């Protein structure tokens, strides 16, 4: 009866892993991000979410490898070696951490769905260039893996699969 209670949501297959939405909202292609660094994939493959709330959860199981001093971005090393950057809003670095509460530290191990940070969505919409939040595989050019977006529009944080990572 309890055998699945403590199992990770993340599914490993011989072909790769599933990546879940880190934020609840509308999932869009990386090309729709109004910033060329993201939309032209200068940082890597990915997608973005237009958030409907201010909670960010782990999209994969892995290790926190970076927490920006301004609290607007978190880097995660997934168990399959993929490096993910979760970037909340555009030009949110200028907010200097105001409206952001981080729940993890560099070196922490995380599981899919674990809370990573909270942000004040109203404040981000008022003070940042845009609330759209890129999810980027920063080492996608080096892994030999494919990062295939799942065709969904609305996504639920920690519940909806948004990418299939395949070897």
N, C-alpha and C positions, 0 to 999 in steps of 0.2 A: 504494500500500500504506500510506503514512504520512499520507495526506491528512486523516484524521480524528483522528490522534493528539493534536494540540494544539488541537482545537476545544473550545470551552466546552460543557459539558453543558446549560447554560441554552438553552432554545429560545425564540427570538423569533418571533412570528407577527405578521401584520397586526392581530391581535386583542389582543395583549398578551404576557405572559411566564408561564413556569412558575416556581413557587417550590418549592425542595426542602427536605426536612426538615433542620434544622440540628443535630438531636440524634437519636440512635437511641433508640427507645422506642415507647410507645403514643400515637398521635395522638388527641386528644379536642377537642370543641368548646370555644370560648372560654367558653361558658355554664357549663361544668363546673369552671372555675377557682374555688376557694373564697375569692375576694376580689372584692368588688363593683366595684372600679375596673376590673378586667379583665372579669368576667363580665357586667357591664352595659354593656360596650363604651364606657366613658367615655374611654378612650384611643384607641379605634378598633376596626375589625374585626380578626379574627384567629382563632387557635386555640391549642392548647397541646400539649406533649408531656410525658408522664410518663417521665422518662429511665431507661434501663437501663444507661447508662455516663456517664462524665463528659467526653466530648469534644464540643465545639461547632464546627461548620464553617459556612462561608458558604452561606446558602440561595439566594443570588442573586449575580450579578456586579455590582459597584458600588464604592462608596467608603464607608469607615468614617467616620461623621460624629460618633460619640460613643463613648467608652469611659468607663464610670462609674468614678470614683476608687476605689470599693469593689470594682471588677472584676466585679460580678454582672450587668452589663447592657452590651449593645453596640447601637449604632444604625448602620444601614446605609442608604445612599441607593442604591436599585437603578437600573439603567440606564434604566428606564422612568419614573423620577421617584417611585416608591413609596418611602416611608420605613418601614423595618422596625425594630422594637425586639425584641431577643432578651433576655428577662429570665429569668435562671436562678433557679428556686425562688421562694418567697414569703417576704418579710421577710428575705432574705439580705443586705440592706444592713447589718444589724446584725452580720454576720460580719466586717465591716471588711476584706474582701479575703482573709481567712484561708481557705486551701483553693482559691484561684482563681489560675490562671496565664494571663495574657493574652499572645497572640502577635502582636497587631496594635496599631497606633496610629491616632489620629485622622488622617485624610487619606490613609491607605493605600488603594490600589486592591486589590480582592480578586476572586477567581473562585469560582464554585460549587465547593464541596467543600474549599476552602482552610481549614486549621485556624485558628480564631479564638481559642479559649480552652479550657483544661482546668479541670475542677473536681473536687473530692473528693466524690463522690456520697454516700459514707457520712457524711461530715461535714455535708453539706447536709441529709441526712435526720435527723441528730441535732440540729443547731443551728438550723435554719430552721423556719418554720411548715409548709412543704410543699415537696417537690422538684418539683412540677409547674411547668413552664417555659413561660410565655406567649410567643407570637410575635404581635406586634401591628403592624398597618399604621397608624401613628400619624397619617398624613395622609389616611386613607381617606375622610373626609368632604369633602375638598377637591379630589379628583382627577377626579371624574366616572367613575371606573373601578369595576368590580365585582371583588370578591375572593371567589372561589368555592372553598370547601374541596373537596378531592378525597376521596371516601369510601374511606379506608383506615383500618385500625386500627393495625397495626404498621408502623413506618417505619424506614428505614435512613438515617443521616446522609449527605447529599450524593448520595443515590441515588433516594429515593422522592419523587415530586412530591406536595406537600400542598395547594397552591393554584394555581388558574389566575387570573391577573390579566388582566381584559379591559377594553378601551376602551369 
